[in-house]
Amino acid sequence: MAGGMPDRNFLISVFQQVDKDGSGAIDAGELQSALSNGNWTPFNPDTVRLMIGMFDKKGSGTITFEEFGALWKYVTDWQQCFRAFDRDSSGNISKEELKTAITTFGYRFSDQFYDVLMRRFDRSGKGVIHFDDFIQCCIVLHTLTTEFRQHDREQNGTATFSYEQFMLIMAKVL
């Protein structure tokens, strides 16, 4: 059933395992402990918060079962994407693999910008980006691009922001 929604009973069992306190909602701590990088390190709490923010329609800071299915699909789709760009199957993304991924998504950036992305999203300091940080990098790029496009009235790659507008946009992704 690749690409589709998993079976509802499967999702219920996963949701119940993740919802450790049985509250009927998953908070950031529960989600973080349920997610895996595949390298025995804790999932980045910033990535977890960004993902909860994307799927938390009520603004409660938690994910209900109804919201969980979409989150589950989102994470599994990112796993497939990550594996596709991890060409050497190392379990992480190198700068070259990141460039390939980001270019495939339709972005065009300079080498200097990829150096900045590597410094920002390589939490291990080893010149590679792990799964959780890859998701965060992609969410940040998508969010910033969406915000930029709303201010790029003529769609020519130029936008005008007030300082406060800029700060509001940055606050969404920081």
C-alpha positions in Angstrom: 0.0 0.0 0.0 2.9 2.3 -0.8 2.0 6.0 -1.0 -1.5 5.4 0.4 -2.9 5.8 3.9 -2.2 2.8 6.2 -4.9 0.7 7.6 -7.0 2.4 10.3 -6.5 -0.4 12.8 -2.7 -0.3 12.3 -2.8 3.5 12.9 -4.9 3.0 16.1 -2.4 0.6 17.5 0.6 2.8 16.6 -1.2 5.9 18.1 -1.9 4.0 21.3 1.7 3.0 21.6 2.9 6.5 21.1 0.3 8.0 23.4 2.1 6.8 26.5 -0.1 8.6 29.0 -3.3 7.5 27.3 -4.6 11.1 27.1 -6.0 10.6 23.6 -3.4 13.1 22.2 0.3 12.9 21.4 2.5 15.7 22.7 6.0 16.6 21.5 7.7 14.4 24.1 5.7 11.3 23.1 6.2 11.9 19.4 10.0 12.5 19.9 10.4 9.2 21.8 8.4 7.3 19.1 10.4 8.6 16.1 13.8 7.2 15.1 16.7 8.6 13.2 18.1 5.1 12.6 21.3 6.1 14.4 20.2 5.7 18.1 20.2 9.5 18.7 17.0 11.3 19.9 14.9 12.9 17.2 15.5 16.6 17.0 12.9 18.4 19.3 12.8 21.3 16.9 11.8 19.0 14.1 9.1 17.4 16.3 7.7 20.8 17.2 7.6 21.9 13.5 5.8 18.7 12.5 3.2 19.0 15.4 2.6 22.6 14.3 1.9 21.5 10.7 -0.7 18.9 11.7 -2.2 20.4 14.9 -5.3 21.9 13.4 -6.7 23.0 16.7 -3.6 24.7 18.0 -3.5 22.6 21.1 0.2 21.7 20.8 -0.8 18.0 20.5 -1.8 15.6 17.8 -5.2 13.9 18.0 -5.9 10.5 16.4 -7.6 12.3 13.5 -4.5 14.4 12.8 -2.1 11.4 13.4 -2.8 9.6 10.1 -1.6 12.6 8.1 1.4 13.0 10.3 2.3 9.3 10.0 2.0 9.4 6.2 4.1 12.6 6.2 6.9 10.9 8.2 6.9 7.7 6.1 6.9 9.7 2.8 10.0 11.6 4.2 11.6 8.3 5.0 11.2 7.1 1.5 12.5 10.5 0.1 15.5 10.4 2.5 16.4 6.9 1.5 16.2 7.8 -2.2 18.6 10.7 -1.8 21.0 8.8 0.6 22.7 7.3 -2.5 25.4 5.5 -0.6 23.0 4.1 2.0 25.0 5.6 4.8 22.0 6.6 6.9 22.7 10.3 6.4 22.8 12.9 3.7 26.1 14.4 2.5 26.4 17.9 1.1 26.3 16.5 -2.5 23.2 14.4 -1.7 21.6 17.4 -0.1 22.3 19.4 -3.2 20.7 16.7 -5.4 17.6 16.6 -3.1 17.1 20.3 -2.9 17.7 20.7 -6.7 15.2 17.9 -7.3 12.6 19.9 -5.2 13.0 22.8 -7.7 15.3 25.1 -5.7 18.4 26.7 -7.2 21.1 27.7 -4.7 24.8 28.6 -4.8 27.4 26.3 -3.3 27.8 28.9 -0.5 24.2 28.5 0.5 24.6 24.7 0.7 27.6 25.3 3.1 25.2 27.4 5.2 22.6 24.7 5.2 25.1 22.1 6.2 26.4 24.2 9.1 22.8 24.9 10.2 21.4 21.4 9.9 24.4 19.1 10.7 23.9 18.7 14.4 26.5 16.0 14.7 29.2 18.2 13.3 30.4 15.4 11.0 29.5 17.0 7.6 26.3 15.0 7.2 22.6 15.6 7.9 20.6 12.9 9.7 16.9 12.1 8.9 15.3 14.4 11.5 17.5 17.4 10.5 16.8 16.7 6.8 13.0 17.0 7.5 13.6 20.2 9.4 15.8 21.6 6.6 13.1 20.9 4.0 10.3 22.3 6.2 12.2 25.5 6.8 13.0 25.9 3.1 9.3 25.2 2.2 8.0 27.6 4.9 10.4 30.4 3.9 9.7 29.9 0.2 5.9 30.0 0.8 6.2 33.2 2.9 8.6 34.8 0.3 6.2 34.1 -2.6 3.4 35.8 -0.8 5.5 39.0 -0.7 6.9 38.5 -4.3 4.0 40.2 -5.9 5.4 40.1 -9.5 6.9 36.6 -9.1 10.3 37.8 -10.2 12.3 36.6 -7.2 12.2 39.9 -5.4 10.1 40.8 -2.3 9.8 43.8 0.0 9.3 43.2 3.7 9.1 45.4 6.7 11.4 44.4 9.5 8.5 43.2 11.6 7.2 41.1 8.7 10.6 39.5 8.3 10.8 38.8 12.0 7.3 37.2 12.0 8.4 34.9 9.2 11.6 34.0 11.0 9.7 33.3 14.2 7.7 30.6 12.4 10.8 28.6 11.5 13.1 29.2 14.5 
